[in-house]
C-alpha cells in the first residue's frame, strides 16, 4: 500500500469527523485540520481538502454524500479545448469528455465533476468505477505533487440520475462557499510552507550559523503572518456565513494572494538557510519543496490580481 494511501486511510479513520463545515462558527478549526495534514504531506493535504470541500458543497446544496464511507474529490478544472459536457437524456444526464487535474485518480471512490450543459455549468456526483472510461497515465509526469495522482480522465458510463445532480445551473461557482473553499486551499499552501520550515528546524546543526538563523527567522515570520491572516479570514467567514455582505470573493482573493506570496518567499528562505544538502540528500525535504512549488503554481496570480484590483476600484472595498 502506498504511503499516501496509508495516510489517507489514517485521515478517514481518525480525523474526517473533526472537520467543521465552513461558516459553522469553527472555520479556523477547519483550516487548522487542512494545514496540519498539508504540513505532513502536501499531496495528502490536497486530497483531504478535496474530500472535505466536496462534503461542504453537498451540504450547501442540501444534499448528503452518496454513502457515508465514500471518499470524494472535486474535479472542476476547465480545459482550453474540449473538456467535459453533459446532456439531458431519458432518466437523467449523460456525461462525456476529458478532464485534466483529477486529483486522487485511483485513490478515491467518487467525485463532484463539473460539466458544460445547454443550461449552464453544472455539477454531478459520480461513481468513478462507473463513469471513468479511460485514464491517460502519461498525463501526470509531475515531480512536485506527484503523489496527488492528478491525471487526465475520459468520462462516459451509465446515465446519471437527477438525484446525483448537485444544485442548479451555475450553482458551483455562484454559491458563497465557492470562495470559502478557495480560502481553504490557501490553508493547505500555508500547511505546506509550515511543514517545510518544521523539517528544516529538525535538521539544523547544534550550533547553526547566524546566516542560517536569519533565514529561519525570516521564514518563521512569514509563517506567523500567514497564520494570522488565515485566522482572521476564518473569523470573517463565521461572522457572515451566507456572505450577506458580499465580501467573500474579495477576502478569498486577498488571502490567496498574500499566502501565495509569503509561501513562495518561505521556499526561498528555507532553501537559503538549509543550503543544497537537505534538498539533495533528504528525500522528504526535497519532495516538500517540489510539492509546494507545484501547488503554489496553481494560483491564478495575474488574473486574480486583476480581479482584486477591479473589486477595490469598482466596489470601493478599501480602508
C-alpha positions as CSV (number, residue, x, y, z in Angstrom):
1,X,0.0,0.0,0.0
2,X,1.4,3.4,-0.9
3,X,2.5,6.0,1.6
4,X,-0.3,8.4,0.5
5,X,-2.9,5.7,0.8
6,X,-1.8,4.8,4.3
7,X,-2.0,8.5,5.3
8,X,-5.4,8.9,3.7
9,X,-6.7,5.9,5.5
10,X,-5.5,7.4,8.7
11,X,-7.3,10.7,8.0
12,X,-10.6,8.9,7.2
13,X,-10.2,6.7,10.3
14,X,-9.2,9.4,12.8
15,X,-9.8,12.9,11.6
16,X,-12.5,13.3,9.0
17,X,-15.3,13.7,11.5
18,X,-13.4,16.5,13.2
19,X,-13.6,18.9,10.2
20,X,-16.3,21.5,10.7
21,X,-18.2,23.0,7.7
22,X,-17.1,26.5,6.6
23,X,-19.2,29.2,8.3
24,X,-20.2,26.8,11.1
25,X,-18.5,29.0,13.8
26,X,-15.4,26.8,13.7
27,X,-13.9,27.7,10.3
28,X,-10.5,28.2,11.9
29,X,-10.5,24.7,13.2
30,X,-11.3,23.5,9.7
31,X,-8.3,25.5,8.3
32,X,-6.1,24.1,11.1
33,X,-7.0,20.5,10.2
34,X,-6.3,21.2,6.5
35,X,-3.0,22.8,7.3
36,X,-2.0,20.0,9.6
37,X,-2.4,17.3,7.0
38,X,-0.8,19.5,4.4
39,X,2.2,20.1,6.7
40,X,2.6,16.3,6.9
41,X,2.4,15.8,3.2
42,X,1.1,18.2,0.6
43,X,-0.3,15.5,-1.8
44,X,-2.3,14.1,1.1
45,X,-3.3,17.6,2.1
46,X,-4.6,18.2,-1.4
47,X,-6.7,15.0,-1.3
48,X,-8.0,15.8,2.2
49,X,-9.0,19.3,1.0
50,X,-10.8,17.8,-2.0
51,X,-12.8,15.4,0.2
52,X,-13.9,18.0,2.8
53,X,-14.7,20.6,0.1
54,X,-17.0,18.0,-1.6
55,X,-18.8,17.5,1.7
56,X,-19.2,21.2,2.1
57,X,-20.5,21.6,-1.4
58,X,-23.1,18.8,-0.9
59,X,-24.2,20.4,2.4
60,X,-24.6,23.8,0.7
61,X,-26.8,22.1,-1.9
62,X,-28.9,20.5,0.8
63,X,-27.6,17.0,-0.1
64,X,-25.8,14.2,1.7
65,X,-22.8,12.1,0.4
66,X,-23.9,9.1,-1.7
67,X,-22.8,7.0,1.3
68,X,-21.1,7.8,4.5
69,X,-17.9,5.9,3.7
70,X,-17.3,7.1,0.1
71,X,-14.2,9.1,-0.4
72,X,-14.6,12.2,-2.6
73,X,-12.8,14.7,-4.8
74,X,-13.9,17.8,-6.6
75,X,-12.8,17.9,-10.2
76,X,-13.6,21.3,-11.7
77,X,-10.6,22.1,-14.0
78,X,-11.7,23.7,-17.3
79,X,-9.7,22.8,-20.4
80,X,-8.7,25.2,-23.0
81,X,-10.0,22.8,-25.6
82,X,-12.8,20.3,-25.3
83,X,-13.5,19.4,-21.6
84,X,-16.4,17.7,-20.0
85,X,-20.0,18.2,-21.1
86,X,-23.3,16.7,-20.1
87,X,-26.7,16.4,-21.9
88,X,-30.1,15.5,-20.8
89,X,-31.3,12.0,-21.8
90,X,-34.1,9.8,-20.7
91,X,-33.7,9.2,-17.0
92,X,-31.1,11.8,-16.3
93,X,-27.8,13.0,-17.7
94,X,-25.1,11.6,-19.9
95,X,-21.5,12.8,-19.0
96,X,-18.7,12.7,-21.6
97,X,-15.4,14.3,-22.4
98,X,-12.0,14.7,-20.8
99,X,-10.9,16.5,-17.7
100,X,-7.5,17.4,-16.5
101,X,-6.1,17.6,-12.9
102,X,-8.3,14.8,-11.5
103,X,-6.5,14.6,-8.1
104,X,-6.9,11.2,-6.4
105,X,-7.4,9.2,-9.6
106,X,-7.4,5.6,-8.5
107,X,-7.4,6.5,-4.8
108,X,-11.0,7.8,-4.2
109,X,-14.5,6.5,-4.8
110,X,-16.5,9.4,-6.1
111,X,-16.0,12.9,-7.4
112,X,-18.1,16.1,-7.9
113,X,-17.4,16.7,-11.6
114,X,-18.2,19.9,-13.4
115,X,-19.5,19.9,-17.0
116,X,-20.9,22.3,-19.5
117,X,-24.5,21.8,-20.4
118,X,-27.1,23.6,-22.5
119,X,-28.5,25.0,-19.2
120,X,-25.2,26.3,-17.9
121,X,-22.2,25.0,-15.9
122,X,-23.4,22.0,-13.7
123,X,-22.1,19.7,-11.1
124,X,-22.6,15.9,-10.9
125,X,-21.9,13.4,-8.1
126,X,-20.4,10.4,-10.0
127,X,-19.1,7.0,-9.1
128,X,-15.6,6.7,-10.6
129,X,-15.7,3.0,-11.2
130,X,-18.8,3.6,-13.4
131,X,-18.0,6.8,-15.2
132,X,-14.3,6.9,-15.8
133,X,-13.9,5.4,-19.2
134,X,-10.2,5.7,-19.6
135,X,-7.1,7.1,-17.8
136,X,-4.3,8.9,-19.6
137,X,-1.5,7.5,-17.5
138,X,1.1,9.8,-19.1
139,X,-0.8,12.9,-18.3
140,X,0.8,13.5,-14.8
141,X,4.5,13.1,-15.1
142,X,5.0,15.6,-12.4
143,X,7.8,15.5,-9.8
144,X,6.1,18.0,-7.4
145,X,2.7,16.8,-6.2
146,X,3.4,13.5,-7.9
147,X,1.5,11.6,-5.3
148,X,-1.7,13.5,-5.8
149,X,-2.1,11.4,-8.9
150,X,-3.9,14.3,-10.8
151,X,-4.4,12.5,-14.1
152,X,-6.4,13.4,-17.2
153,X,-9.5,11.2,-17.4
154,X,-12.1,10.4,-20.1
155,X,-15.7,10.2,-18.9
156,X,-18.6,8.1,-20.2
157,X,-20.8,5.4,-18.5
158,X,-24.4,5.0,-17.4
159,X,-27.0,7.7,-17.2
160,X,-26.5,9.9,-14.1
161,X,-29.9,10.2,-12.3
162,X,-31.3,13.6,-11.2
163,X,-30.6,12.6,-7.6
164,X,-26.9,12.9,-8.4
165,X,-27.1,16.4,-9.9
166,X,-25.7,18.9,-7.3
167,X,-27.5,22.2,-7.3
168,X,-28.9,24.1,-10.2
169,X,-27.2,25.6,-13.3
170,X,-24.0,27.6,-12.2
171,X,-24.5,26.6,-8.6
172,X,-20.9,25.5,-8.2
173,X,-19.4,28.9,-8.9
174,X,-22.2,31.2,-7.7
175,X,-22.6,29.9,-4.2
176,X,-20.8,31.7,-1.2
177,X,-19.0,28.5,-0.3
178,X,-17.0,28.7,-3.6
179,X,-14.9,31.5,-2.0
180,X,-14.8,29.8,1.4
181,X,-13.3,26.8,-0.4
182,X,-10.8,29.0,-2.2
183,X,-9.6,30.2,1.2
184,X,-9.3,26.6,2.3
185,X,-6.8,25.9,-0.4
186,X,-4.7,28.8,1.0
187,X,-4.7,27.0,4.3
188,X,-3.1,24.0,2.5
189,X,-0.4,26.2,1.0
190,X,0.3,27.5,4.5
191,X,0.5,24.0,5.8
192,X,3.0,23.1,3.0
193,X,5.2,26.0,4.0
194,X,4.9,25.1,7.7
195,X,6.0,21.5,7.0
196,X,9.0,22.8,5.0
197,X,10.1,25.0,7.9
198,X,9.4,22.3,10.6
199,X,11.6,19.9,8.6
200,X,14.4,22.4,8.3
201,X,14.3,23.1,12.0
202,X,14.7,19.4,12.7
203,X,17.7,19.2,10.5
204,X,19.7,22.1,11.9
205,X,23.1,21.7,13.3
206,X,23.6,22.0,17.1
207,X,25.1,25.4,16.6
208,X,23.8,26.9,13.3
209,X,25.5,30.0,11.8
210,X,23.9,33.4,12.1
211,X,23.2,33.2,8.3
212,X,21.1,30.1,8.9
213,X,19.4,31.6,11.9
214,X,18.5,34.7,9.9
215,X,16.9,32.5,7.2
216,X,14.9,30.6,9.8
217,X,13.8,33.8,11.5
218,X,12.5,35.3,8.2
219,X,10.7,32.1,7.3
220,X,9.1,31.9,10.7
221,X,7.9,35.5,10.4
222,X,6.2,34.5,7.1
223,X,4.6,31.5,8.7
224,X,3.1,33.6,11.6
225,X,1.8,36.2,9.1
226,X,0.0,33.5,7.1
227,X,-1.5,32.0,10.2
228,X,-2.8,35.3,11.5
229,X,-4.4,36.2,8.1
230,X,-6.0,32.8,7.7
231,X,-7.4,33.0,11.2
232,X,-8.9,36.5,10.6
233,X,-10.3,35.2,7.3
234,X,-11.9,32.2,9.1
235,X,-13.4,34.6,11.7
236,X,-14.9,36.8,8.9
237,X,-16.4,33.7,7.3
238,X,-18.0,32.7,10.6
239,X,-19.4,36.2,11.1
240,X,-21.1,36.2,7.6
241,X,-21.6,32.5,6.7
242,X,-24.1,33.3,3.9
243,X,-22.0,36.2,2.5
244,X,-24.8,38.7,3.0
245,X,-22.1,41.5,2.9
246,X,-20.9,40.1,-0.5
247,X,-17.2,40.3,0.6
248,X,-16.3,36.6,0.4
249,X,-14.9,36.9,-3.1
250,X,-12.7,39.9,-2.0
251,X,-11.5,38.1,1.1
252,X,-10.6,34.9,-0.8
253,X,-8.6,36.9,-3.4
254,X,-6.7,38.7,-0.7
255,X,-5.8,35.7,1.5
256,X,-4.8,33.6,-1.6
257,X,-2.6,36.4,-2.9
258,X,-0.9,37.0,0.4
259,X,-0.4,33.4,1.4
260,X,0.8,32.5,-2.1
261,X,3.4,35.3,-2.0
262,X,4.6,34.5,1.6
263,X,4.8,30.8,1.0
264,X,6.8,31.4,-2.1
265,X,9.2,33.5,0.0
266,X,9.4,30.7,2.5
267,X,10.6,28.4,-0.3
268,X,13.4,30.8,-1.0
269,X,14.2,31.4,2.7
270,X,14.3,27.7,3.5
271,X,16.5,26.9,0.5
272,X,19.0,29.6,1.5
273,X,19.0,28.6,5.2
274,X,19.3,24.9,4.6
275,X,21.6,25.0,1.6
276,X,21.9,22.3,-1.0
277,X,22.3,19.4,1.4
278,X,18.7,18.9,2.5
279,X,17.3,19.5,-1.0
280,X,19.8,16.9,-2.4
281,X,20.2,14.3,0.3
282,X,16.8,14.5,2.2
283,X,14.1,12.9,0.1
284,X,11.3,14.2,2.4
285,X,12.6,17.8,2.3
286,X,13.2,17.8,-1.5
287,X,9.7,16.4,-2.0
288,X,8.2,19.0,0.2
289,X,9.9,21.8,-1.7
290,X,8.9,20.4,-5.1
291,X,5.3,19.8,-3.9
292,X,4.9,23.3,-2.6
293,X,6.3,24.9,-5.7
294,X,3.8,23.0,-7.9
295,X,0.8,23.5,-5.6
296,X,1.5,27.3,-5.5
297,X,1.7,27.4,-9.3
298,X,-2.0,26.6,-9.4
299,X,-2.7,30.1,-8.1
300,X,-4.2,32.3,-10.8
301,X,-1.9,35.1,-9.9
302,X,-2.3,37.5,-12.7
303,X,-6.0,37.2,-13.4
304,X,-6.8,37.1,-9.6
305,X,-4.7,40.3,-9.0
306,X,-6.6,42.0,-11.8
307,X,-9.9,40.9,-10.4
308,X,-8.9,42.1,-6.9
309,X,-7.9,45.5,-8.3
310,X,-11.2,45.7,-10.1
311,X,-13.2,44.9,-6.9
312,X,-11.2,47.6,-5.0
313,X,-11.7,50.1,-7.7
314,X,-15.4,49.5,-8.5
315,X,-16.8,48.3,-5.2
316,X,-14.8,50.6,-3.0
317,X,-13.6,47.8,-0.8
318,X,-10.7,49.6,0.7
319,X,-10.0,51.1,4.1
